[in-house]
Amino acid sequence: MTDQDGVAKVTALIKGMRVAMLTTTSVEGGLRSRPLATQEVEFDGDVSFIVRRDSSVVADVAAHPSVNVAYSDGSTWVSLSGTAHVVNDEAKLAELWNTFTGAWLEGGPEDPGNVLLHISADSAEYWDSPGAKVVQLANLVKAKVTGRRIEGDTGKVEL
């Protein structure tokens, strides 16, 4: 698989996954994960979230910008590793703001307390298991009976 194919694969896998778990290193040095709604996937490896400027996630990335973004939908998992930074761009906030965002954050895109958290991913790993839950269950039974591992699609992509 070429890097371009890998990027296309990762893009296709995360396109339909709305919520991600963002893991940061806290200001105190421990790991902290929180769910965030992905606003945009410009997949050359970058994803964006809208957060509050005074939030712990902003403090964490200011101290330790290396992060992990994990996506899962039950049969597919994607892990992005990269660097986070705050972007002050009211026009982009307005473009990305939607009803879902408004349900979680106050003030709208013109509120100076709302900012973009941009993740520039360096690498991605993915695991894509075959089919629906019934197929997954059948594969688990097959693996138990035959002793052979479940076949799935996995890969690592440098971005």
Phi and psi in degrees as GROMACS dihedral restraints (atoms count N, CA, C in turn):
[ dihedral_restraints ]
;  ai    aj    ak    al  type     phi  dphi    fc
    3     4     5     6     1   -77.7    20    10
    4     5     6     7     1   164.1    20    10
    6     7     8     9     1   -58.6    20    10
    7     8     9    10     1   -38.6    20    10
    9    10    11    12     1   -64.0    20    10
   10    11    12    13     1   -41.2    20    10
   12    13    14    15     1   -64.4    20    10
   13    14    15    16     1   -40.4    20    10
   15    16    17    18     1   -63.0    20    10
   16    17    18    19     1   -43.4    20    10
   18    19    20    21     1   -62.8    20    10
   19    20    21    22     1   -42.8    20    10
   21    22    23    24     1   -62.5    20    10
   22    23    24    25     1   -40.1    20    10
   24    25    26    27     1   -63.5    20    10
   25    26    27    28     1   -48.7    20    10
   27    28    29    30     1   -62.6    20    10
   28    29    30    31     1   -42.2    20    10
   30    31    32    33     1   -58.4    20    10
   31    32    33    34     1   -47.7    20    10
   33    34    35    36     1   -62.6    20    10
   34    35    36    37     1   -38.1    20    10
   36    37    38    39     1   -68.6    20    10
   37    38    39    40     1   -41.6    20    10
   39    40    41    42     1   -90.2    20    10
   40    41    42    43     1   -10.1    20    10
   42    43    44    45     1   -50.8    20    10
   43    44    45    46     1   -44.0    20    10
   45    46    47    48     1   -91.7    20    10
   46    47    48    49     1     0.8    20    10
   48    49    50    51     1   -95.8    20    10
   49    50    51    52     1   107.8    20    10
   51    52    53    54     1   -74.6    20    10
   52    53    54    55     1   -41.1    20    10
   54    55    56    57     1  -109.6    20    10
   55    56    57    58     1   137.3    20    10
   57    58    59    60     1  -122.5    20    10
   58    59    60    61     1   158.5    20    10
   60    61    62    63     1  -101.1    20    10
   61    62    63    64     1   119.2    20    10
   63    64    65    66     1   -99.2    20    10
   64    65    66    67     1   123.1    20    10
   66    67    68    69     1  -108.5    20    10
   67    68    69    70     1   126.6    20    10
   69    70    71    72     1  -121.4    20    10
   70    71    72    73     1   167.6    20    10
   72    73    74    75     1   -96.1    20    10
   73    74    75    76     1   122.6    20    10
   75    76    77    78     1   -66.9    20    10
   76    77    78    79     1   166.2    20    10
   78    79    80    81     1   -56.5    20    10
   79    80    81    82     1   -34.4    20    10
   81    82    83    84     1   -78.7    20    10
   82    83    84    85     1   -12.2    20    10
   84    85    86    87     1   107.0    20    10
   85    86    87    88     1    -5.5    20    10
   87    88    89    90     1   -90.3    20    10
   88    89    90    91     1   164.2    20    10
   90    91    92    93     1   -82.1    20    10
   91    92    93    94     1   142.8    20    10
   93    94    95    96     1  -140.9    20    10
   94    95    96    97     1   129.2    20    10
   96    97    98    99     1  -117.7    20    10
   97    98    99   100     1   145.0    20    10
   99   100   101   102     1  -149.3    20    10
  100   101   102   103     1   147.3    20    10
  102   103   104   105     1   -78.1    20    10
  103   104   105   106     1   137.1    20    10
  105   106   107   108     1  -138.4    20    10
  106   107   108   109     1   147.5    20    10
  108   109   110   111     1   -86.0    20    10
  109   110   111   112     1   124.0    20    10
  111   112   113   114     1   -69.1    20    10
  112   113   114   115     1   128.3    20    10
  114   115   116   117     1   -93.0    20    10
  115   116   117   118     1   -34.0    20    10
  117   118   119   120     1  -156.6    20    10
  118   119   120   121     1   137.9    20    10
  120   121   122   123     1  -120.1    20    10
  121   122   123   124     1    98.1    20    10
  123   124   125   126     1   -96.7    20    10
  124   125   126   127     1    76.5    20    10
  126   127   128   129     1   -76.4    20    10
  127   128   129   130     1    84.4    20    10
  129   130   131   132     1  -107.7    20    10
  130   131   132   133     1     9.1    20    10
  132   133   134   135     1   119.1    20    10
  133   134   135   136     1     2.3    20    10
  135   136   137   138     1  -102.6    20    10
  136   137   138   139     1   141.0    20    10
  138   139   140   141     1  -132.3    20    10
  139   140   141   142     1   154.9    20    10
  141   142   143   144     1  -130.1    20    10
  142   143   144   145     1   147.1    20    10
  144   145   146   147     1  -129.9    20    10
  145   146   147   148     1   156.0    20    10
  147   148   149   150     1  -105.6    20    10
  148   149   150   151     1   128.1    20    10
  150   151   152   153     1  -136.3    20    10
  151   152   153   154     1   169.7    20    10
  153   154   155   156     1   -83.8    20    10
  154   155   156   157     1   136.7    20    10
  156   157   158   159     1   -57.9    20    10
  157   158   159   160     1   -34.8    20    10
  159   160   161   162     1   -92.7    20    10
  160   161   162   163     1    15.7    20    10
  162   163   164   165     1   -81.4    20    10
  163   164   165   166     1   161.8    20    10
  165   166   167   168     1   -63.6    20    10
  166   167   168   169     1   -31.2    20    10
  168   169   170   171     1   -64.5    20    10
  169   170   171   172     1   -38.7    20    10
  171   172   173   174     1   -67.4    20    10
  172   173   174   175     1   -41.9    20    10
  174   175   176   177     1   -62.8    20    10
  175   176   177   178     1   -42.1    20    10
  177   178   179   180     1   -61.1    20    10
  178   179   180   181     1   -49.3    20    10
  180   181   182   183     1   -71.4    20    10
  181   182   183   184     1   -24.7    20    10
  183   184   185   186     1   -65.8    20    10
  184   185   186   187     1   -36.7    20    10
  186   187   188   189     1   -83.6    20    10
  187   188   189   190     1   -38.0    20    10
  189   190   191   192     1  -141.8    20    10
  190   191   192   193     1    91.7    20    10
  192   193   194   195     1   -73.6    20    10
  193   194   195   196     1   -10.7    20    10
  195   196   197   198     1   -74.1    20    10
  196   197   198   199     1   129.2    20    10
  198   199   200   201     1  -138.1    20    10
  199   200   201   202     1   169.6    20    10
  201   202   203   204     1  -130.2    20    10
  202   203   204   205     1   138.0    20    10
  204   205   206   207     1  -119.1    20    10
  205   206   207   208     1   122.1    20    10
  207   208   209   210     1  -116.7    20    10
  208   209   210   211     1   134.0    20    10
  210   211   212   213     1  -118.6    20    10
  211   212   213   214     1   145.0    20    10
  213   214   215   216     1  -152.9    20    10
  214   215   216   217     1   141.4    20    10
  216   217   218   219     1  -130.8    20    10
  217   218   219   220     1    14.8    20    10
  219   220   221   222     1   105.9    20    10
  220   221   222   223     1   -38.6    20    10
  222   223   224   225     1  -123.3    20    10
  223   224   225   226     1    -3.7    20    10
  225   226   227   228     1  -135.4    20    10
  226   227   228   229     1   136.7    20    10
  228   229   230   231     1  -132.8    20    10
  229   230   231   232     1   139.4    20    10
  231   232   233   234     1  -135.5    20    10
  232   233   234   235     1   135.5    20    10
  234   235   236   237     1  -124.2    20    10
  235   236   237   238     1   120.3    20    10
  237   238   239   240     1  -107.7    20    10
  238   239   240   241     1   133.1    20    10
  240   241   242   243     1  -114.6    20    10
  241   242   243   244     1   135.5    20    10
  243   244   245   246     1  -174.2    20    10
  244   245   246   247     1  -157.4    20    10
  246   247   248   249     1  -122.2    20    10
  247   248   249   250     1   134.8    20    10
  249   250   251   252     1  -107.0    20    10
  250   251   252   253     1   146.4    20    10
  252   253   254   255     1  -152.2    20    10
  253   254   255   256     1   153.9    20    10
  255   256   257   258     1   -83.5    20    10
  256   257   258   259     1   137.0    20    10
  258   259   260   261     1  -120.4    20    10
  259   260   261   262     1   124.3    20    10
  261   262   263   264     1   -96.7    20    10
  262   263   264   265     1    98.4    20    10
  264   265   266   267     1  -147.8    20    10
  265   266   267   268     1    91.6    20    10
  267   268   269   270     1   -61.6    20    10
  268   269   270   271     1   -36.3    20    10
  270   271   272   273     1   -64.3    20    10
  271   272   273   274     1   -42.7    20    10
  273   274   275   276     1   -68.5    20    10
  274   275   276   277     1   -38.4    20    10
  276   277   278   279     1   -58.4    20    10
  277   278   279   280     1   -46.3    20    10
  279   280   281   282     1   -62.2    20    10
  280   281   282   283     1   -39.3    20    10
  282   283   284   285     1   -64.4    20    10
  283   284   285   286     1   -39.7    20    10
  285   286   287   288     1   -90.3    20    10
  286   287   288   289     1   -19.0    20    10
  288   289   290   291     1   -62.7    20    10
  289   290   291   292     1   137.6    20    10
  291   292   293   294     1  -146.9    20    10
  292   293   294   295     1   179.9    20    10
  294   295   296   297     1   -59.5    20    10
  295   296   297   298     1   -40.0    20    10
  297   298   299   300     1   -60.4    20    10
  298   299   300   301     1   -45.8    20    10
  300   301   302   303     1   -63.1    20    10
  301   302   303   304     1   -43.9    20    10
  303   304   305   306     1   -62.3    20    10
  304   305   306   307     1   -24.3    20    10
  306   307   308   309     1   -72.2    20    10
  307   308   309   310     1   -23.0    20    10
  309   310   311   312     1  -107.9    20    10
  310   311   312   313     1   -27.2    20    10
  312   313   314   315     1  -121.6    20    10
  313   314   315   316     1   145.8    20    10
  315   316   317   318     1   -88.6    20    10
  316   317   318   319     1   159.5    20    10
  318   319   320   321     1    86.5    20    10
  319   320   321   322     1   -18.0    20    10
  321   322   323   324     1    79.0    20    10
  322   323   324   325     1   179.9    20    10
  324   325   326   327     1   -68.7    20    10
  325   326   327   328     1   -20.9    20    10
  327   328   329   330     1   -83.1    20    10
  328   329   330   331     1    -7.3    20    10
  330   331   332   333     1   -72.5    20    10
  331   332   333   334     1   120.2    20    10
  333   334   335   336     1   -64.8    20    10
  334   335   336   337     1   -10.4    20    10
  336   337   338   339     1   -79.4    20    10
  337   338   339   340     1   -13.4    20    10
  339   340   341   342     1   -99.0    20    10
  340   341   342   343     1   131.4    20    10
  342   343   344   345     1  -138.2    20    10
  343   344   345   346     1   163.8    20    10
  345   346   347   348     1   -88.9    20    10
  346   347   348   349     1   137.4    20    10
  348   349   350   351     1  -108.9    20    10
  349   350   351   352     1   112.5    20    10
  351   352   353   354     1  -103.5    20    10
  352   353   354   355     1   129.2    20    10
  354   355   356   357     1  -110.2    20    10
  355   356   357   358     1   120.6    20    10
  357   358   359   360     1   -97.7    20    10
  358   359   360   361     1   105.2    20    10
  360   361   362   363     1   -78.6    20    10
  361   362   363   364     1   140.1    20    10
  363   364   365   366     1   -95.5    20    10
  364   365   366   367     1   -34.2    20    10
  366   367   368   369     1  -152.5    20    10
  367   368   369   370     1   160.5    20    10
  369   370   371   372     1  -138.8    20    10
  370   371   372   373     1   144.3    20    10
  372   373   374   375     1  -124.9    20    10
  373   374   375   376     1   144.1    20    10
  375   376   377   378     1  -140.2    20    10
  376   377   378   379     1   154.6    20    10
  378   379   380   381     1  -136.6    20    10
  379   380   381   382     1   121.0    20    10
  381   382   383   384     1  -126.7    20    10
  382   383   384   385     1   103.2    20    10
  384   385   386   387     1   -85.4    20    10
  385   386   387   388     1   154.5    20    10
  387   388   389   390     1   -71.1    20    10
  388   389   390   391     1   130.4    20    10
  390   391   392   393     1    66.9    20    10
  391   392   393   394     1  -169.6    20    10
  393   394   395   396     1   -75.1    20    10
  394   395   396   397     1   176.5    20    10
  396   397   398   399     1   -57.6    20    10
  397   398   399   400     1   -37.6    20    10
  399   400   401   402     1   -62.5    20    10
  400   401   402   403     1   -42.5    20    10
  402   403   404   405     1   -66.2    20    10
  403   404   405   406     1   -40.9    20    10
  405   406   407   408     1   -61.7    20    10
  406   407   408   409     1   -44.1    20    10
  408   409   410   411     1   -61.9    20    10
  409   410   411   412     1   -44.9    20    10
  411   412   413   414     1   -60.3    20    10
  412   413   414   415     1   -40.4    20    10
  414   415   416   417     1   -66.7    20    10
  415   416   417   418     1   -37.4    20    10
  417   418   419   420     1   -63.5    20    10
  418   419   420   421     1   -44.1    20    10
  420   421   422   423     1   -62.5    20    10
  421   422   423   424     1   -45.8    20    10
  423   424   425   426     1   -58.3    20    10
  424   425   426   427     1   -43.6    20    10
  426   427   428   429     1   -64.0    20    10
  427   428   429   430     1   -40.2    20    10
  429   430   431   432     1   -65.9    20    10
  430   431   432   433     1   -43.3    20    10
  432   433   434   435     1   -73.2    20    10
  433   434   435   436     1   -44.2    20    10
  435   436   437   438     1   -91.3    20    10
  436   437   438   439     1   -18.6    20    10
  438   439   440   441     1    79.9    20    10
  439   440   441   442     1     3.1    20    10
  441   442   443   444     1   -95.6    20    10
  442   443   444   445     1   144.7    20    10
  444   445   446   447     1   -71.1    20    10
  445   446   447   448     1   157.9    20    10
  447   448   449   450     1   -71.3    20    10
  448   449   450   451     1   134.0    20    10
  450   451   452   453     1   -84.2    20    10
  451   452   453   454     1   136.3    20    10
  453   454   455   456     1  -153.7    20    10
  454   455   456   457     1   177.6    20    10
  456   457   458   459     1  -103.8    20    10
  457   458   459   460     1   120.0    20    10
  459   460   461   462     1  -129.9    20    10
  460   461   462   463     1   157.7    20    10
  462   463   464   465     1  -174.7    20    10
  463   464   465   466     1   164.1    20    10
  465   466   467   468     1  -125.3    20    10
  466   467   468   469     1   134.3    20    10
  468   469   470   471     1  -125.1    20    10
  469   470   471   472     1   126.6    20    10
  471   472   473   474     1   -86.6    20    10
  472   473   474   475     1   130.5    20    10
